[in-house]
Amino acid sequence: MVEIFKTNVSSKRLASKVLSALNAYMPGYCFNFDLDDCDRILRVQSQGCPVEINTIMRIVSGHRIEISLFED
């Protein structure tokens, strides 16, 4: 499954820090940022299980980053 989040991450350094935290806490997921997108997208992919949206939002917001689930 894939979920997409809108964030306010503005630098590669901050994105790298957040990705490290997410990978450490949730090693079974694939995470990546698209900082070139105007919504500073965080894409999350899981292997056959539902994405833990609330956990991801808690980890990211713990770094003082605004995050919301991207709505189509």
Residue pairs with C-beta under 8 A, 6 or more apart in sequence:
1 45
1 46
1 48
1 49
1 50
1 51
2 43
2 44
2 45
2 46
2 51
3 43
3 44
3 51
3 53
3 56
3 69
3 70
4 41
4 42
4 43
4 44
4 69
4 70
5 41
5 42
5 43
5 44
5 56
5 57
5 60
5 67
5 68
5 69
5 70
6 39
6 40
6 41
6 42
6 67
6 68
6 69
6 70
7 33
7 39
7 40
7 41
7 42
7 60
7 65
7 66
7 67
8 40
8 65
8 66
9 15
9 18
9 33
9 35
9 40
9 42
9 65
10 35
10 40
11 35
12 35
14 63
14 65
15 33
15 35
17 63
18 33
18 42
18 59
18 60
18 63
18 65
19 31
19 32
19 33
21 59
21 62
21 63
22 29
22 31
22 56
22 59
22 60
23 29
23 31
25 55
25 59
26 52
26 55
26 56
26 59
28 46
28 47
28 49
29 44
29 45
29 46
29 47
29 51
30 44
30 45
31 42
31 43
31 44
31 45
32 42
32 43
33 40
33 41
33 42
33 43
34 40
34 41
34 43
39 70
41 70
42 56
42 60
42 67
44 51
44 56
45 51
53 69
56 67
57 67
57 68
57 69
60 67
61 67
